[in-house]
Amino acid sequence: MDSTRVTEHPTSCDRPSTGADPTDPRGALLRTPVPPGPSGSALPAQGCAGQTPPDAGAGSPGTSEHSQPGAEQAAGADGHRPRPGSEGVPVQPDGARSATGVRSGDLPSACAAASGEAAAGAMDSGDLAPGDTAPGDTGPGEAASDGGRQAGPVRPPSGVPADTGGRHGGTLGPDRRTGQPTAPGQPTPMRRDGDRLRFVGAATRRIARGMDLDEIVMGLCRATVPTFADAILVYLREPLPVGDERPTGPLVLRLRRTDRIPAERDTEGGFAPAAQPEPSELETVGAELCEVRPGSALAEVLRGVRPVFTDTPSACAALPELLGEERDFALPEGRRAILAPLRGRRRVIGAALFLRGPERVAFEADDLLVAAQLATHSALGIDKAVLYGREAYIADELQRTMLPENLPRCTGVRLASRYLPAAETARVGGDWYDAIPLPGSRVALVVGDVMGHSMTSAAIMGQLRTTAQTLAGLDLPPQEVLHHLDEQAQRLGTDRMATCLYAVYDPVAHRITVANAGHPPPVLLHLGGEAEVLRVPAGAPIGVGGVDFEAVELDAPAGATLLLYTDGLVESRLRDVWTGIEQLRERLAATAQLTGPDHPPPLEALCDEVLDMLGPGDRDDDIALLAARFDGIAPSDVSYWFLDPEDAAPGKARRLARRALARWGMEDLTDAVELLVSEVVTNAVRYASKPVTLRLLRTDVLRCEVGDDVPQLPRLRQARATDEGGRGLYLVNRLARRWGATRLSTGKVVWFELNRG
């Protein structure tokens, strides 16, 4: 006998089949040289739990069998101590060879493949009759160490041939889930408890992945069918309560989603595989809407919270109410349906009905626990999804109201805008834009950027935008507007920083006045295709405090386009702000050349072209974009006069207006214009101390503006029958298309518009 012996150590109870990799951790065999024992004979080998190895004499020559100290005294010279084995591994057939090339008959008996429950079921079902012992079983004197149960190899059931070539070896008996014997070469059935745990874990993970209501309900259906049930019906409360809200009215359940196994789908494997049910058996189950009456059987089942089989008296009486009286015939009989209430944190929010067809094994008592877990996780997920949806809706609506829904239609200028948030979850951040009509047909163009793009930034942005609108209504110069915004930001907090650019365009003078507070400079695209970065003093950001702002006045020729933007358009991790500004200027010039020197590019298309310059990695911040096309008002469409504050001023105003209308070919408006001009000028002359201004503008409408040095604004009131005055504004309100009054730093302007005939 050689001094070096080859010993085979099973690393697990799973024995590899022919051709298995020796390094496979599932039952690989390792060859290690073992020195002979002191007595010159090999020690007996160890077996697995539930088995008895063959006698020592049955071992092949040249193999060493190990035993623990004292094993000979406890179980005889050839005794052994079995060690625990893994579950779910089949028996190795006697004729199969191991990965080492040694026949299994030369080795200790193969480890049992079945789990404890499956093995017990196989033995209890008569696979091994009492008193039967397989070759190599232990005798009465060889006690097992697995809790008192006699250990021995499990034989394949009679009539089922052993698989000598498959990986999993022979079978352990019929499948308890289907009642059918396991086919040769198929995986051995796993433990039912282990299957349930794995299924519940996978299903709850799938349900938890959903963020909104539809995703959670779909996750429940997809995780359940076909693994746990052949069909599922999910009913939810209509409407779903949100948070601590107390629902009003009766409890109404609406069928939210149904799912079933498609007729062409094969359901091999899974939690409880069975034959496909008939397509018509479960398709017609379920009513669209049902009202749960107080004290009814369905109300009692829902109040009980726990899932129940539908063959119970309470559930049997509740199903017709849930599914409809005319559809209860479609339910499978027996324990093939489970009704599980869906309870959120405070109240029942729905119900789920799990169905199995007649060809499939019925539900068991433990399946109620599975249904309870699915219902609990789904209900909590739905409850949170409803809360999240309500909060997201409120936040989204609040943020959207902070931006203008529609840009105003201003005289002599066309506007277009774009807004892109930094993330889809936060629709609005700290960027904003605005266009504010001013007296004298002017318009204020505003764009700003509060630091960050969170809800806090959006709230600060809303306050600053409201402040800017109020200051613009006072017709303050741009530098004064920025100064007051700076004071407002300091009142909001010490760390409330923002940049802002405020510009006022006058279509009559064809001039624009711009003041900047730390914002990127605007770009002016001329009619000929030249793009120019305007030289505007940068200034300090809003919120710094103690700084002055400077305004510059520039030409705004007709046909030119002014582009105001935030730094998210030109600055990112891939480029600095000045590089981005230069790229923007080149992009505008290239776009203008496509339409020719005499035709400016359309505003909407121009905004889209500007945003196309952004690459995949250029979206680091919110982007606000405001484009203004300067059309202006031609001098021939403007008539302007000064009137002394005297009694003859209203008559002079009527004559001047009549001449202007005749020159413009608008004689059909003469009567209305004379009447309204006379009323407005009369009110201005009555209180004014300086000359009154009268201006007529001809655009798409006829606009009349009367200015004086009195800051008090006129108010519309209903004159009594005995009053001698107070009817002038009433006539203006009735005859004019629009009218209004705006306070200026030097007084006020009252204006009205009439549609051109």
LINKAMO-V366490 format. One record per helix or strand of 3 or more residues. SS is the DSSP state (helix for helix, strand for strand). FROM is the first residue (numbers start at 1). LEN is the number of residues. If there is no record, write none. Layout:
ss->[SS	SS]
from->[FROM	FROM]
len->[LEN	LEN]
//
This chain:
ss->[strand	strand	helix	helix	helix	helix	helix	helix	strand	strand	helix	strand	helix	helix	helix	strand	strand	helix	strand	strand	helix	strand	helix	helix	strand	strand	strand	strand	strand	strand	helix	helix	helix	strand	helix	strand	helix	helix	strand	strand	helix	strand	strand]
from->[5	29	56	71	104	116	192	213	231	251	279	289	297	313	325	337	348	366	413	431	439	442	455	478	498	511	523	531	551	561	567	577	603	623	635	638	649	667	692	701	728	738	747]
len->[6	6	3	5	3	9	17	12	7	10	4	4	8	11	6	7	8	35	8	8	3	9	19	15	9	7	3	3	5	5	3	19	9	8	3	6	15	21	7	8	8	7	9]
//
